Amino acid sequence: MSTSRSVLSRPAPGGAKPVAEGDFGVLVPILRSASGGLGAHIGGLYLLPDDLQVLHLAMTLGAAKQFTRPWERIGLAAPIPVADAVRDGRLVWVGGAAEMARRYPRVAVAMPYAFCLAVAPLATGRRTYGAVFLLWPAAHPAELSRQERDGLTALAGELAAELERADRAGRPLRPGPRPLSVGTESGDAPTAVMARLPEGICAIDQRGRVTFLTERAADLLGEPADRLRGARPWAVLPWLRDPVYEDRHRAAVISGQPTSFVALRPPGRWLSFELYPDASGLTVRITDAEVAQSDLPASRTAIGPAVPTRTGVLYHILHLAGTLTEAVSVQDVVSMVSEQIVPAFGGQAVAVLLAESGRLRIVGHRGYSPGLVDRFDSTPLTAPTPGVQALTIPAPAFFETREELERVYPGRRETQDGMAAWAYLPLVVSGRLIGTCVLAFAEPHCFTVDERAVLTALGGLIAQALDRARLYDVKLGLARGLQESLLPHALPAVPGLETAVRYLPCTEGMDIGGDFYDLIRIDRDTAAVVIGDVEGHNANAAALMGQIRTAVHAFATADADPRTVLARTNRLLFELGTTLLASCAYLRVDLSRREAWLADAGHPPPLLRGHDGRASVLDPHNGVLLNVDPAVDYPLTRIPLPVGTTLALYTDGLVERPGVDLGHVLDGLCATFARHGGEPLEHVADELIGHAEQSRHRTDDIALLLVRSVPR
């Protein structure tokens, strides 16, 4: 196959040169076969370059660039179907709008149309080359048939084989600066037949351009046929530039279903447009429409001829807004922007700048080396640099080439960052300029009108997310400081007992909860072991946890038995007037007799491993949670603790997982305890909590306290 590496290897300066169809050789007919063989009306091919971080849209079938522009660059970490298929190495099927909204809400917001989607990874034993995606009309069944699934698998395999063949030949295919648009095969329009019809008929191709229209259609539209032919209707006819009309066009193309709308041709002629889509484009039927005055809105603002169509831009902004709503901390904002937003514009680096104490501070960055960032950080706000100016003037600045930047800021260090184009986006919240987001491009970059509009709007979205994140970071710092001050920094040494402790905060919410633990030395032969959990994940839970821990410590040092300690703590909670509940396990250890007495207030049962290596889940006399009944009594359970015995006390975050049977989890934990329980206690703690440490989504805090009876 013939491949032009000069076009495919890297973008041309200015990013304007399209990829030629010949560059992809046999890939074009293979992708075209999806239209006839599988019945899909839109499709495309993503390639994964050597950086293995960003998917590039290399080729589209039946989709105009105004539909695909927001999806030309997709970060591999993005929660969207194409990225999922490549990451997981599996076919992804979304059987309609409802399923898309449930599984991929971000895509559903940006593409609010009815369609079915399939994505298959392009992988061989050598590597993963990208993915192929296909769209079917909304009328397609909610499930792929076996024949369609087999056909899609075969299509992906054929594309992957060709990509591997080119790779082995030393001519790897690379995405161009813009995706190649591949048309589907279609026959000639029967012009003579349509010309006889009394209504207007026109044909619009996949790029939105008029390829044919009858004289009657031109007459109804009020423009010469020669002026309309080859143009997009909304570019020639100002009265069709309403986003509602463009949205109807997009809905017909993407969903594959007929749609219609009524538009006013000035000064007072109403026209009806009926759109009938297929794989090659649209057939539009235009007729006069009778519109009653009562059907019209109370007021209508005329759209001037200079206003461009904005529907695609609006959906792009909605998609970006959906991305940023998931950001929690400042670093989350930087990660979202760098991994899922910057790739959509073809950028290579991002930095978030704030003004602090009269200096420029870089609070987050990606794509720049740390040494380079250190040179810019702490720049005085009096320095004449684009970064500083962007922090003082709330207006976006776009530099499409290095020469452009140097003309405005001669000799500035920004030109030494290895980049060739920059967008400086002011971050404004409620009229306050809080910072600047800098997007950098490795090649000269032409910022179109639409792209500048989206990037400017994006600055506002980033500003809102960043403002929320900074507030969150402050609150989180205060909350964690509170929690750390309430938990013991180190457990006391007790001769005859060896201990190990682990604490993991949850990964959702404020990362703060009410889990607590303690080891209290009462006298030479007696110690108390405590673990508990206050409901909730906020500062209130942490504060109540501190009160409970203090109360238990006070009652324990007064030499009260476990039953009395929990009963008094329970009554104290009622006197405090809190509505929060808490579980607690209190263990009084008698080191002279090598035994312990346990009082339990609704806490998960401890695990016991004997010196013989067998582990079991204890079945203590369990009392009700604290703060349920002020007069409740807590029964005692005796536990023998000969030398070599190990107890594991924990909070429910260690064993409770959504959709998983608790008994099954406890059995697995017991098996791990039995297998590793004879090892050094720190290693045992790591083994018991290891699965939880690897989990990205912990909805509850986890506390684990191990106690081993050892010689004194």
Disulfide bonds with the S-S distance in Angstrom:
none
